[in-house]
Amino acid sequence: MNGLQNSPTLGATTAHRSAYPLVNCRLLGEAWSMLAITLRRCVTACVALAALAVFATACGGDTDPESSPTAGATSSATDNTPEVTTDTSPTPDPDAWRAKFDADQLSAYDTALQRWDSYESRSEPIWAKGKATPAAEKLFKEFFPHPIWVGQFEQLQTYEQYEVQIAGTPDVLWSRARSVTETGSGVVIMQCVDYRSTTTTQNGNPTQPIESRQKPVLREINLSKPEGYGWLIYAINATPGANGKKDKPCDPTS
C-alpha cells in the first residue's frame, strides 16, 4: 500500500518523528514566515507581496632547503622565485558517514531517499503551476500521512489565491543519513542544498530573493514506513538553525 486512499495518521509513525516540527509548505521556515506576513498584509491593506523569500582550508607544504645563491643576476632571480607549496590535506571521504550504520539501515536510507527524490520531482510541476487541483491532492495523499497532506494542499490553495508559483527544485550538493532507527522503519535525511536553482514569482513577477539562501543551506527530511504502507514524509525542516527558526549554512564540500 502506498497511502493513496488510506493515508495513516500521525500516531502510526515512529518516535523519530517527535524530534521535528511538522511543516506543511514548500517554502519553509523563514521563507514561509516572510510570505505569511505579506499575505496577511495583502488581505488587510491590499499590499503586494514583497518577498519570498558556508570552509576551505589550505595547508602549505614544506619548502625546499635554501641553497647558496650564486653571484650577480643569478642570485637575484633565485631570491624572487615564487615559493612552491603543496596541499597535503587528505581529501574528505563523502561516504564516511555510512560507517555508522549497518547494511539494513543503509538500505532503508537509500530507499527513503529515493522516495523523497520522487516526491520532489513529481511535485515540482504542481508548485510551478500553483493550482490546487485534484491531481495535486492525490499526490499529497500518496506521499504524506494525514493530516500533513491536508496542510500541503491548503498551502497550495493559499499560493493559488495570491498567484504564487515556485519553479524548479533546489540543487542537492550532498545527502546523508542523520539517523536511522534500528528496525530501519524511520530515517532522517540531512541535505546541503542550493535554492538558487529555483525561481519564485507572484502575479507573474519575480519576488525578492531570500538573502540567507544565496548560499547553500541545510535541510532535514523525516520519513517513516508505517506497517502496511510505503515510505511517507512526516516532517520537512528547511530551517534547522536557531532551533528550527533560521536557515543554517552548510559546506558543499564536507
Phi, psi and chi 1 to 4 in degrees:
 res  aa     phi    psi   chi1   chi2   chi3   chi4
   1 MET       -  147.6  -61.9  176.8   65.3      -
   2 ASN  -118.7    4.9   59.1   10.6      -      -
   3 GLY    84.3   12.6      -      -      -      -
   4 LEU   -63.4  -50.4  -98.2  173.9      -      -
   5 GLN  -103.7  -34.4  -60.0  -61.3  -30.5      -
   6 ASN  -117.9   61.1  -60.6  -56.1      -      -
   7 SER   -62.0  132.7  179.9      -      -      -
   8 PRO   -68.1  158.4   26.8  -35.1      -      -
   9 THR   -85.3  172.2   61.2      -      -      -
  10 LEU   -61.8  -28.7  -66.4 -178.1      -      -
  11 GLY   -64.8  -14.6      -      -      -      -
  12 ALA   -86.5   -5.7      -      -      -      -
  13 THR   -86.1  177.8 -171.4      -      -      -
  14 THR   -85.2  174.2   66.3      -      -      -
  15 ALA   -67.5  -16.6      -      -      -      -
  16 HIS   -54.8  -36.4 -115.9  -27.4      -      -
  17 ARG   -61.5  -34.0  175.0 -172.2   54.5   77.4
  18 SER   -64.7  -16.6   62.2      -      -      -
  19 ALA   -80.4   -6.8      -      -      -      -
  20 TYR  -130.0  142.9  -63.3   88.9      -      -
  21 PRO   -70.0  149.7   27.4  -34.4      -      -
  22 LEU   -86.2  116.0  -60.2  176.1      -      -
  23 VAL  -116.6  130.7 -169.3      -      -      -
  24 ASN  -123.4   37.5  -54.6  -44.9      -      -
  25 CYS  -144.3  158.3   52.3      -      -      -
  26 ARG   -75.4  -44.7 -175.1  151.6 -169.2 -108.2
  27 LEU   -91.8  115.7  -80.4 -176.7      -      -
  28 LEU  -112.2  170.4  -53.5  156.9      -      -
  29 GLY    58.1 -126.8      -      -      -      -
  30 GLU   -57.3  -40.8  177.4 -175.7    4.8      -
  31 ALA   -61.4  -46.3      -      -      -      -
  32 TRP   -70.1  -34.6  169.8 -120.8      -      -
  33 SER   -57.9  -44.1  177.0      -      -      -
  34 MET   -63.4  -40.9  -63.6  168.9   65.2      -
  35 LEU   -66.9  -43.4  175.5   59.1      -      -
  36 ALA   -61.1  -42.6      -      -      -      -
  37 ILE   -60.8  -43.9  -67.5  172.4      -      -
  38 THR   -66.5  -40.5  -53.9      -      -      -
  39 LEU   -63.9  -37.1  -65.8 -175.2      -      -
  40 ARG   -63.3  -37.2  -73.7 -164.0  -67.1  -91.1
  41 ARG   -65.6  -34.7  -69.9  174.6  178.3  172.0
  42 CYS   -61.2  -39.3  -73.7      -      -      -
  43 VAL   -72.8  -42.0  173.9      -      -      -
  44 THR   -88.2  -28.4   60.4      -      -      -
  45 ALA  -135.2    9.4      -      -      -      -
  46 CYS    55.5   38.6  -62.7      -      -      -
  47 VAL   -91.6  137.0  177.0      -      -      -
  48 ALA   -70.4  155.1      -      -      -      -
  49 LEU   -63.5  125.4 -177.0   64.0      -      -
  50 ALA   -98.3  -31.6      -      -      -      -
  51 ALA  -159.5  134.2      -      -      -      -
  52 LEU  -110.0  127.9  -84.1  175.4      -      -
  53 ALA   129.1      -      -      -      -      -
  54 VAL       -      -   88.3      -      -      -
  55 PHE       -  108.1  -63.1   94.2      -      -
  56 ALA   -96.6  132.7      -      -      -      -
  57 THR  -120.5  146.1   60.0      -      -      -
  58 ALA  -128.9  134.8      -      -      -      -
  59 CYS  -117.7  132.3  -61.9      -      -      -
  60 GLY   -87.0  137.9      -      -      -      -
  61 GLY   -81.1  171.3      -      -      -      -
  62 ASP   -68.8  137.8  -65.7  -26.7      -      -
  63 THR   -83.7  158.9   58.5      -      -      -
  64 ASP   -67.7  147.8  -66.9  -25.8      -      -
  65 PRO   -58.0  142.0  -22.5   32.8      -      -
  66 GLU   -68.0  129.8 -177.4  177.4   -6.7      -
  67 SER   -98.8  157.2   58.0      -      -      -
  68 SER   -69.9  125.6  -60.2      -      -      -
  69 PRO   -71.6  149.4   26.3  -33.2      -      -
  70 THR   -86.3  173.9   57.5      -      -      -
  71 ALA   -78.7  161.6      -      -      -      -
  72 GLY    68.6 -142.1      -      -      -      -
  73 ALA   -62.8  -32.8      -      -      -      -
  74 THR   -61.5  -39.3  -55.8      -      -      -
  75 SER   -63.7  -42.6  174.9      -      -      -
  76 SER   -63.9  -41.8  176.2      -      -      -
  77 ALA   -65.8  -37.5      -      -      -      -
  78 THR   -66.1  -40.1  -58.6      -      -      -
  79 ASP   -66.2  -28.6  -67.5  -19.3      -      -
  80 ASN   -94.5    1.0  -67.8  -31.4      -      -
  81 THR   -69.2  128.7  -59.4      -      -      -
  82 PRO   -58.5  140.2  -22.8   33.2      -      -
  83 GLU   -73.5  129.2 -175.3  175.1  -24.1      -
  84 VAL   -90.0  129.8  178.3      -      -      -
  85 THR  -121.6  155.8   61.4      -      -      -
  86 THR  -128.2  130.5  -57.1      -      -      -
  87 ASP   -78.8  112.6 -172.4   -8.0      -      -
  88 THR  -101.6    9.8   59.2      -      -      -
  89 SER   -69.1  136.0  -59.0      -      -      -
  90 PRO   -69.5  145.3   25.4  -34.3      -      -
  91 THR   -74.2  124.8  -57.9      -      -      -
  92 PRO   -61.5  142.6  -19.7   31.7      -      -
  93 ASP   -88.6  112.0 -178.1   -1.9      -      -
  94 PRO   -65.1  -16.5   24.3  -34.6      -      -
  95 ASP  -105.7   13.4  -69.0  -32.9      -      -
  96 ALA   -60.3  -31.9      -      -      -      -
  97 TRP   -60.1  -24.6   62.4  -91.2      -      -
  98 ARG   -64.3  -21.4  -73.5 -179.4  168.9  -95.2
  99 ALA   -65.5  -16.5      -      -      -      -
 100 LYS   -80.3  -11.8  -61.8 -172.0  -61.1 -177.6
 101 PHE  -123.7  153.4  -55.6  101.0      -      -
 102 ASP   -85.0  177.3   62.2   31.9      -      -
 103 ALA   -61.0  -41.2      -      -      -      -
 104 ASP   -66.6  -39.4  -69.8  -21.6      -      -
 105 GLN   -66.1  -40.7  -71.2  175.8  -48.5      -
 106 LEU   -65.5  -37.0  -68.8  174.2      -      -
 107 SER   -63.5  -41.3  178.3      -      -      -
 108 ALA   -62.6  -43.3      -      -      -      -
 109 TYR   -59.9  -47.8  159.7   78.3      -      -
 110 ASP   -60.3  -40.5  -70.0  -25.7      -      -
 111 THR   -69.3  -41.3  -55.0      -      -      -
 112 ALA   -64.1  -39.4      -      -      -      -
 113 LEU   -63.5  -41.8  177.5   60.2      -      -
 114 GLN   -60.3  -38.7  -69.0  174.1    6.3      -
 115 ARG   -63.3  -44.8  179.9   69.0  166.8  167.4
 116 TRP   -63.0  -44.5  166.1 -104.6      -      -
 117 ASP   -59.7  -38.7  -71.1  -16.9      -      -
 118 SER   -62.9  -45.2  177.2      -      -      -
 119 TYR   -61.6  -45.7  165.8   73.1      -      -
 120 GLU   -62.7  -40.7 -168.0  156.9   48.8      -
 121 SER   -72.8  -39.2   62.9      -      -      -
 122 ARG   -74.9  -27.4  -71.2  177.2   58.2 -173.1
 123 SER   -85.6  -16.4   66.1      -      -      -
 124 GLU   -55.3  -46.8 -169.1  -81.6  -23.3      -
 125 PRO   -62.3  -29.9  -21.1   33.6      -      -
 126 ILE   -67.3  -48.0  -69.4  174.9      -      -
 127 TRP   -70.0  -30.2  -62.8  104.3      -      -
 128 ALA   -68.4  -35.6      -      -      -      -
 129 LYS   -78.9  -35.7 -171.2  175.5 -178.7  179.4
 130 GLY    71.4   33.7      -      -      -      -
 131 LYS  -121.7  130.6  -57.2  -65.7 -177.8 -178.1
 132 ALA   -83.4   78.9      -      -      -      -
 133 THR   -94.6  164.0   64.1      -      -      -
 134 PRO   -58.2  -34.3  -27.7   36.5      -      -
 135 ALA   -64.6  -36.7      -      -      -      -
 136 ALA   -66.4  -44.2      -      -      -      -
 137 GLU   -59.9  -42.5  179.9  179.5  -10.9      -
 138 LYS   -61.4  -41.1 -177.7  179.4  179.4 -179.4
 139 LEU   -65.3  -43.7 -176.8   73.4      -      -
 140 PHE   -62.1  -40.0  -65.9  151.0      -      -
 141 LYS   -64.2  -30.8  -74.0 -179.0  177.1  179.0
 142 GLU   -71.7  -33.3  179.1  179.8  -11.5      -
 143 PHE  -107.9  -14.9  -76.8   91.4      -      -
 144 PHE  -124.7  148.0  -63.8   88.3      -      -
 145 PRO   -76.9  167.3   31.8  -36.9      -      -
 146 HIS   -79.9  137.1 -179.3   83.6      -      -
 147 PRO   -98.7   16.5   37.3  -36.1      -      -
 148 ILE   -62.8  -37.1  -61.8  178.9      -      -
 149 TRP   -63.0  -30.2   74.9  -98.9      -      -
 150 VAL   -64.3  -42.7  177.5      -      -      -
 151 GLY   -63.1  -38.7      -      -      -      -
 152 GLN   -61.4  -45.3  -71.8  -79.6   -8.1      -
 153 PHE   -67.1  -40.1 -168.9   68.0      -      -
 154 GLU   -64.0  -36.8  -70.2  177.0  -13.9      -
 155 GLN   -61.3  -43.4 -174.6   60.0   56.6      -
 156 LEU   -63.6  -36.9 -173.4   58.3      -      -
 157 GLN   -62.9  -39.6  -71.1  175.6  -41.6      -
 158 THR   -64.0  -43.3  -59.0      -      -      -
 159 TYR   -60.0  -41.5  -77.7    7.5      -      -
 160 GLU   -63.3  -42.4  179.9  176.4    7.8      -
 161 GLN   -59.2  -38.9 -180.0 -178.5   -2.9      -
 162 TYR  -105.7   15.9  -66.5  101.5      -      -
 163 GLU    55.2   46.9  -61.0 -174.9   33.7      -
 164 VAL   -98.4  131.2  174.9      -      -      -
 165 GLN  -133.4  137.5  -60.7  167.2  -30.3      -
 166 ILE  -124.3  111.9  -53.2  170.6      -      -
 167 ALA  -105.9  145.5      -      -      -      -
 168 GLY    87.4  171.2      -      -      -      -
 169 THR  -126.8  153.4   58.7      -      -      -
 170 PRO   -62.6  146.3  -19.5   32.2      -      -
 171 ASP   -73.0  124.7  -75.2  -26.3      -      -
 172 VAL   -91.1  111.8  179.2      -      -      -
 173 LEU   -83.9  -34.1  -53.8  177.7      -      -
 174 TRP  -161.3  158.3   51.6 -104.3      -      -
 175 SER  -142.8  139.4 -179.0      -      -      -
 176 ARG  -155.6  164.2   62.1 -169.9   60.6  150.9
 177 ALA   -81.5  128.2      -      -      -      -
 178 ARG   -83.5  -38.7 -175.1  178.2 -174.3  -86.3
 179 SER  -158.9  152.2   59.7      -      -      -
 180 VAL  -140.6  132.1 -176.6      -      -      -
 181 THR   -66.6  156.8   60.9      -      -      -
 182 GLU   -60.0  -33.6  -68.8 -174.6    2.3      -
 183 THR   -81.6  -10.2   60.7      -      -      -
 184 GLY    75.2   17.1      -      -      -      -
 185 SER   -97.5   -2.1   62.0      -      -      -
 186 GLY  -142.1  132.1      -      -      -      -
 187 VAL  -135.9  136.3  175.1      -      -      -
 188 VAL  -112.2  119.4  176.9      -      -      -
 189 ILE  -100.6  132.1  -61.3  171.9      -      -
 190 MET  -111.2  130.5 -178.2  168.9   59.0      -
 191 GLN  -131.5  147.5  -65.5 -175.4  -35.5      -
 192 CYS  -103.6  117.8 -178.5      -      -      -
 193 VAL  -127.0  156.4  -61.6      -      -      -
 194 ASP  -119.9  112.0 -169.2  -22.7      -      -
 195 TYR   -80.1   -4.5  -76.0  100.3      -      -
 196 ARG   -68.9   -9.4  -70.4  173.0  -68.0 -176.5
 197 SER   -83.9   -1.3   57.9      -      -      -
 198 THR  -108.0  156.7   65.9      -      -      -
 199 THR  -129.9  138.3   57.6      -      -      -
 200 THR  -121.1  132.3  -56.7      -      -      -
 201 THR  -128.0  156.8   58.9      -      -      -
 202 GLN  -140.5  125.1 -161.0 -106.1  -20.6      -
 203 ASN    56.9   31.8  -66.1  -38.4      -      -
 204 GLY    82.5   -1.2      -      -      -      -
 205 ASN  -108.9  139.6  -61.2  -45.9      -      -
 206 PRO   -60.6  139.8  -21.6   33.2      -      -
 207 THR   -89.9  163.6   60.2      -      -      -
 208 GLN   -68.4  129.4 -179.5  178.9  -13.9      -
 209 PRO   -61.8  148.7  -21.8   33.8      -      -
 210 ILE   -79.7  120.9  -59.0  173.0      -      -
 211 GLU   -58.6  -41.8 -176.2  177.0   -6.3      -
 212 SER   -69.1  -10.5   61.5      -      -      -
 213 ARG  -109.0   22.5  -67.0 -168.6  174.2  176.6
 214 GLN   -91.3   14.7  -60.7  -47.5  -65.1      -
 215 LYS  -149.0  161.5   59.3 -177.9   65.6  177.0
 216 PRO   -59.8  142.0  -26.2   36.8      -      -
 217 VAL  -135.4  162.8  -66.1      -      -      -
 218 LEU   -86.1  152.3  -73.3  174.0      -      -
 219 ARG  -145.6  153.4   73.3  175.8  175.6 -172.7
 220 GLU  -127.3  137.2  -65.8  179.0   -7.7      -
 221 ILE  -123.6  128.3  -52.7  102.5      -      -
 222 ASN  -106.6  116.7 -172.5  -18.8      -      -
 223 LEU  -119.9  146.0  -61.0   95.8      -      -
 224 SER  -135.6  157.0  -69.6      -      -      -
 225 LYS  -122.9   85.7 -170.6  177.5 -176.8  -62.5
 226 PRO   -63.4  155.0  -17.9   31.0      -      -
 227 GLU   -59.2  127.7 -175.2  175.3   -4.2      -
 228 GLY    89.5    0.3      -      -      -      -
 229 TYR  -129.2  163.4  -66.5   88.3      -      -
 230 GLY   -83.7 -172.9      -      -      -      -
 231 TRP   -66.8  131.5  -74.5   95.4      -      -
 232 LEU  -124.9  151.3  -63.4  172.0      -      -
 233 ILE   -91.9  118.4  -56.3  165.6      -      -
 234 TYR  -102.8  -23.6  -81.8   80.8      -      -
 235 ALA  -159.3  145.0      -      -      -      -
 236 ILE  -128.9  117.7  -53.1  168.6      -      -
 237 ASN  -113.7   97.3 -174.0   -2.1      -      -
 238 ALA   -89.0   -5.5      -      -      -      -
 239 THR  -130.6   69.8   54.3      -      -      -
 240 PRO   -75.1   -6.0   28.6  -35.3      -      -
 241 GLY   -77.3  153.9      -      -      -      -
 242 ALA    52.2   50.0      -      -      -      -
 243 ASN    57.9   42.5  -65.2  -39.7      -      -
 244 GLY    84.9   19.1      -      -      -      -
 245 LYS  -113.1  -17.8  -62.7  179.3 -178.2  179.5
 246 LYS  -136.8  158.7  -66.9 -176.3  178.1 -178.9
 247 ASP   -63.7  145.4  -73.2  -42.5      -      -
 248 LYS  -121.2  113.6 -173.7  174.3 -178.5  177.6
 249 PRO   -59.5  152.0  -21.8   33.6      -      -
 250 CYS  -134.1  156.5   56.8      -      -      -
 251 ASP   -91.5  114.3 -177.8   -4.6      -      -
 252 PRO   -61.8  -21.1  -20.4   32.5      -      -
 253 THR   -99.2   -2.8   64.6      -      -      -
 254 SER   -82.1      -   65.7      -      -      -
